[in-house]
């Protein structure tokens, strides 16, 4: 049976590693969201509208799936 202090230290090390990974994921997600926000902000309103639903408004033909 391992000593409880060894178990505690190992658990803290694993938790610390998991926490680091979670922080890295948060940072990566935040950067992705920032880039998306900037990109959407750069689109003109009409482009954004067509981007969301190319079948409505003056979208170019073949811009997306058409429901039948």
Z-matrix of the N, CA and C atoms (Angstrom, degrees):
N
C 1 1.474
C 2 1.534 1 108.57
N 3 1.326 2 117.59 1 123.56
C 4 1.471 3 119.41 2 -179.46
C 5 1.524 4 111.23 3 -66.74
N 6 1.283 5 114.61 4 153.10
C 7 1.465 6 120.65 5 178.80
C 8 1.529 7 108.96 6 -67.64
N 9 1.323 8 117.73 7 141.60
C 10 1.465 9 120.86 8 -175.90
C 11 1.530 10 112.10 9 -62.58
N 12 1.336 11 117.44 10 -32.01
C 13 1.467 12 119.63 11 178.60
C 14 1.527 13 110.39 12 -66.16
N 15 1.341 14 116.68 13 -37.77
C 16 1.464 15 120.18 14 177.28
C 17 1.529 16 110.47 15 -63.77
N 18 1.316 17 115.37 16 -43.14
C 19 1.465 18 119.82 17 178.30
C 20 1.526 19 110.95 18 -61.92
N 21 1.316 20 115.76 19 -43.34
C 22 1.463 21 119.86 20 -179.18
C 23 1.520 22 110.40 21 -63.68
N 24 1.329 23 117.37 22 -44.52
C 25 1.461 24 120.49 23 179.70
C 26 1.522 25 111.41 24 -62.76
N 27 1.329 26 115.92 25 -41.96
C 28 1.461 27 119.25 26 179.56
C 29 1.532 28 110.26 27 -65.10
N 30 1.320 29 116.16 28 -41.86
C 31 1.462 30 120.18 29 179.49
C 32 1.525 31 111.12 30 -62.31
N 33 1.339 32 115.99 31 -42.02
C 34 1.460 33 118.90 32 178.59
C 35 1.525 34 111.00 33 -64.55
N 36 1.330 35 117.01 34 -39.17
C 37 1.465 36 120.38 35 179.18
C 38 1.523 37 110.52 36 -63.95
N 39 1.335 38 117.15 37 -42.56
C 40 1.463 39 120.75 38 178.93
C 41 1.525 40 110.64 39 -66.23
N 42 1.311 41 115.60 40 -41.06
C 43 1.460 42 119.98 41 178.96
C 44 1.527 43 110.65 42 -64.12
N 45 1.329 44 116.20 43 -41.77
C 46 1.456 45 121.42 44 179.04
C 47 1.523 46 110.49 45 -61.14
N 48 1.324 47 116.50 46 -43.25
C 49 1.457 48 121.58 47 179.12
C 50 1.530 49 110.66 48 -64.47
N 51 1.321 50 116.51 49 -43.93
C 52 1.464 51 120.58 50 178.86
C 53 1.525 52 110.66 51 -63.26
N 54 1.327 53 116.24 52 -38.58
C 55 1.462 54 121.02 53 179.04
C 56 1.524 55 110.29 54 -64.30
N 57 1.348 56 116.71 55 -43.73
C 58 1.467 57 120.92 56 177.13
C 59 1.521 58 110.71 57 -58.92
N 60 1.333 59 116.38 58 -44.48
C 61 1.461 60 120.16 59 179.51
C 62 1.523 61 111.04 60 -63.02
N 63 1.322 62 116.72 61 -40.45
C 64 1.465 63 120.50 62 179.54
C 65 1.523 64 110.55 63 -63.61
N 66 1.335 65 116.21 64 -40.74
C 67 1.464 66 119.90 65 179.45
C 68 1.528 67 110.09 66 -64.96
N 69 1.340 68 116.96 67 -42.41
C 70 1.462 69 120.17 68 178.48
C 71 1.523 70 110.81 69 -61.64
N 72 1.333 71 116.79 70 -39.82
C 73 1.468 72 120.35 71 177.31
C 74 1.524 73 110.70 72 -63.48
N 75 1.331 74 116.40 73 -42.38
C 76 1.463 75 120.64 74 179.22
C 77 1.524 76 110.57 75 -61.64
N 78 1.335 77 116.12 76 -42.63
C 79 1.465 78 120.28 77 -179.85
C 80 1.526 79 109.94 78 -63.95
N 81 1.334 80 117.02 79 -46.60
C 82 1.462 81 120.75 80 -179.54
C 83 1.526 82 110.64 81 -61.98
N 84 1.328 83 116.83 82 -42.79
C 85 1.460 84 120.41 83 179.67
C 86 1.522 85 110.60 84 -64.70
N 87 1.321 86 116.38 85 -41.09
C 88 1.461 87 120.16 86 178.81
C 89 1.514 88 111.80 87 -62.16
N 90 1.331 89 117.25 88 -40.63
C 91 1.461 90 120.70 89 179.23
C 92 1.520 91 110.51 90 -66.41
N 93 1.337 92 116.69 91 -40.37
C 94 1.462 93 120.46 92 178.41
C 95 1.523 94 110.28 93 -62.90
N 96 1.333 95 116.70 94 -45.25
C 97 1.458 96 120.23 95 179.84
C 98 1.524 97 110.92 96 -63.87
N 99 1.330 98 117.21 97 -38.15
C 100 1.461 99 120.16 98 178.63
C 101 1.517 100 110.41 99 -62.75
N 102 1.324 101 116.73 100 -43.33
C 103 1.464 102 119.98 101 179.76
C 104 1.519 103 110.55 102 -64.64
N 105 1.334 104 116.96 103 -41.45
C 106 1.464 105 120.09 104 178.41
C 107 1.524 106 110.78 105 -62.59
N 108 1.317 107 116.50 106 -43.38
C 109 1.462 108 120.78 107 -179.42
C 110 1.517 109 110.44 108 -62.08
N 111 1.323 110 116.65 109 -43.59
C 112 1.465 111 120.28 110 178.65
C 113 1.516 112 110.05 111 -63.28
N 114 1.328 113 116.90 112 -43.44
C 115 1.467 114 121.09 113 -178.56
C 116 1.528 115 110.45 114 -63.02
N 117 1.314 116 117.04 115 -45.41
C 118 1.463 117 120.62 116 179.69
C 119 1.525 118 109.75 117 -64.03
N 120 1.323 119 116.53 118 -38.39
C 121 1.457 120 120.35 119 178.28
C 122 1.516 121 112.47 120 -63.91
N 123 1.333 122 117.16 121 -27.55
C 124 1.461 123 120.72 122 -179.19
C 125 1.524 124 111.92 123 -78.85
N 126 1.319 125 117.02 124 -22.83
C 127 1.459 126 119.93 125 -178.84
C 128 1.528 127 110.27 126 -73.06
N 129 1.322 128 115.30 127 140.19
C 130 1.461 129 117.63 128 173.09
C 131 1.524 130 107.95 129 -72.08
N 132 1.322 131 115.94 130 159.48
C 133 1.467 132 120.04 131 -174.26
C 134 1.533 133 111.52 132 -57.52
N 135 1.316 134 118.37 133 -43.23
C 136 1.461 135 120.48 134 -178.82
C 137 1.528 136 110.98 135 -65.27
N 138 1.340 137 116.55 136 -38.63
C 139 1.460 138 119.55 137 178.38
C 140 1.522 139 110.31 138 -65.54
N 141 1.329 140 115.28 139 -39.75
C 142 1.463 141 119.40 140 179.93
C 143 1.525 142 109.91 141 -64.65
N 144 1.316 143 116.52 142 -39.99
C 145 1.462 144 120.56 143 179.51
C 146 1.528 145 110.22 144 -63.11
N 147 1.324 146 117.08 145 -46.16
C 148 1.461 147 120.55 146 178.97
C 149 1.520 148 111.43 147 -67.48
N 150 1.324 149 116.12 148 -32.46
C 151 1.461 150 120.77 149 179.28
C 152 1.525 151 109.95 150 -65.28
N 153 1.328 152 116.23 151 -38.59
C 154 1.465 153 119.47 152 -179.10
C 155 1.519 154 111.74 153 -73.59
N 156 1.321 155 117.26 154 -41.28
C 157 1.457 156 120.24 155 179.40
C 158 1.522 157 109.24 156 -145.05
N 159 1.324 158 117.35 157 92.95
C 160 1.463 159 120.92 158 -174.51
C 161 1.524 160 113.63 159 -67.75
N 162 1.333 161 118.42 160 -11.26
C 163 1.462 162 120.49 161 -177.68
C 164 1.522 163 112.51 162 -86.92
N 165 1.334 164 117.11 163 -7.20
C 166 1.456 165 120.70 164 -179.33
C 167 1.517 166 108.20 165 -111.99
N 168 1.320 167 116.50 166 141.75
C 169 1.458 168 119.42 167 179.39
C 170 1.516 169 109.99 168 82.45
N 171 1.305 170 116.82 169 -169.13
C 172 1.456 171 121.44 170 -175.04
C 173 1.506 172 112.56 171 -80.91
N 174 1.308 173 117.38 172 51.53
C 175 1.458 174 120.11 173 179.10
C 176 1.517 175 111.01 174 -71.37
N 177 1.308 176 116.73 175 150.54
C 178 1.461 177 120.92 176 178.17
C 179 1.522 178 108.43 177 -69.88
N 180 1.323 179 117.31 178 148.87
C 181 1.461 180 119.11 179 -179.35
C 182 1.523 181 109.29 180 -67.29
N 183 1.309 182 115.87 181 147.09
C 184 1.454 183 120.40 182 -178.90
C 185 1.512 184 113.09 183 76.04
N 186 1.312 185 116.51 184 19.58
C 187 1.461 186 120.40 185 -176.29
C 188 1.517 187 113.13 186 -84.80
N 189 1.301 188 117.55 187 -10.38
C 190 1.457 189 117.87 188 -177.99
C 191 1.510 190 109.94 189 -178.37
N 192 1.312 191 116.07 190 179.54
C 193 1.458 192 120.46 191 -179.76
C 194 1.521 193 109.81 192 -71.57
N 195 1.316 194 115.81 193 139.05
C 196 1.462 195 120.73 194 176.95
C 197 1.520 196 108.22 195 -107.00
N 198 1.306 197 116.28 196 132.48
C 199 1.462 198 120.37 197 178.98
C 200 1.517 199 109.70 198 -80.70
N 201 1.313 200 116.58 199 135.48
C 202 1.466 201 121.01 200 178.01
C 203 1.511 202 109.06 201 -118.08
